[in-house]
Amino acid sequence: MSYIENKELYLNLCRKFLADKIKSKEFEKLYYEQWRTDRDSETDDSYKKSQEKDCDKKFVEVVNKIFTGLDVCCHEGQPDHSMGEITVEELKQEIRNHLKILDVG
């Protein structure tokens, strides 16, 4: 499978997180697992196909940006903004913004 083939899975996961149906650590765990699975199964062919359509290319960029946001998210306590950390609420806002760009918010 690929990022594009799992588009609905990613979108549903984001929606559950934004609706507070899952906590940030659970979202992180599930998102990372899916991202790694898709990254590891990505072939040159599937990568090329994902870059053919602008909407697919944009989706893959968003998937990777959310991954990065999770990487710098401080799930508990105060984030160290000087180190680029963000709060869970800031992460949620980033995800909302990304979904609006994809027009799937």
matplotlib code that plots the C-alpha trace (Angstrom):
import matplotlib.pyplot as plt

x = [0.0, 1.0, 0.2, -2.3, -3.9, -4.3, -5.6, -8.9, -7.1, -4.9, -7.9, -10.0, -7.2, -6.7, -10.5, -10.6, -7.7, -9.3, -12.6, -10.8, -11.8, -8.2, -5.5, -2.3, 0.0, -2.4, -2.7, 1.1, 1.5, -1.1, 0.1, 3.7, 2.9, 0.9, 3.5, 6.3, 4.4, 3.6, 7.1, 8.7, 6.3, 6.8, 8.5, 9.9, 6.8, 4.3, 6.4, 6.4, 2.6, 2.1, 4.0, 2.0, -1.1, -0.8, -3.5, -1.6, 1.6, 0.0, -1.5, 1.9, 3.4, 0.7, 1.2, 4.9, 4.2, 1.9, 4.6, 7.0, 4.5, 4.1, 7.9, 8.1, 4.9, 5.3, 2.4, 2.8, 4.1, 5.4, 7.1, 10.5, 9.6, 13.3, 13.8, 10.9, 8.5, 4.8, 1.8, -0.9, -3.3, -0.7, -0.4, -4.2, -4.2, -1.5, -3.5, -6.7, -4.7, -3.4, -6.8, -8.1, -5.4, -6.5, -10.1, -11.1, -11.4]
y = [0.0, 3.6, 7.0, 7.6, 4.2, 4.8, 8.4, 7.8, 6.0, 9.1, 11.5, 9.4, 9.2, 13.0, 13.6, 11.3, 13.2, 16.6, 15.4, 14.3, 10.7, 9.6, 11.2, 12.8, 9.9, 7.3, 9.4, 9.6, 5.9, 5.0, 7.7, 6.7, 3.0, 3.7, 6.2, 3.7, 0.9, 3.1, 4.5, 1.0, -0.4, 2.6, 1.5, 3.7, 3.0, 4.0, 7.0, 8.2, 7.6, 9.7, 12.5, 12.5, 14.2, 17.5, 16.5, 13.3, 15.1, 17.7, 14.9, 13.2, 16.5, 17.0, 13.4, 14.2, 17.6, 16.1, 13.5, 16.3, 18.1, 15.0, 14.8, 18.2, 17.9, 18.1, 15.8, 16.7, 19.7, 22.9, 22.8, 24.3, 26.8, 27.7, 24.0, 24.1, 22.1, 22.7, 22.0, 19.5, 22.4, 23.9, 20.5, 20.3, 23.7, 22.7, 19.6, 21.7, 24.0, 21.1, 19.6, 22.9, 23.1, 19.6, 20.9, 17.9, 19.7]
z = [0.0, -0.3, 1.3, -1.5, -1.2, 2.5, 2.2, 3.9, 6.8, 7.4, 7.1, 9.5, 11.9, 11.8, 12.2, 15.3, 16.8, 16.1, 17.6, 20.7, 20.1, 20.6, 22.7, 21.2, 22.2, 20.6, 17.5, 17.3, 17.7, 15.1, 12.7, 13.0, 12.5, 9.3, 8.0, 8.5, 6.8, 3.8, 3.6, 3.8, 1.1, -1.2, -4.5, -7.1, -9.2, -6.5, -5.6, -9.2, -9.5, -6.3, -7.9, -11.2, -9.9, -8.1, -5.6, -4.8, -4.5, -2.2, 0.0, 0.4, 1.4, 4.0, 5.4, 5.9, 7.4, 10.0, 10.7, 11.4, 13.6, 15.7, 15.9, 17.6, 19.7, 23.4, 24.6, 28.3, 30.1, 28.5, 25.1, 24.6, 21.8, 21.5, 20.4, 18.0, 20.2, 19.9, 22.1, 21.3, 20.5, 18.1, 16.4, 16.1, 14.5, 12.0, 11.1, 10.6, 8.3, 6.3, 5.9, 4.7, 2.1, 0.9, 1.0, 3.2, 6.6]

ax = plt.figure().add_subplot(projection="3d")
ax.plot(x, y, z, "-o")
ax.set_aspect("equal")
plt.show()
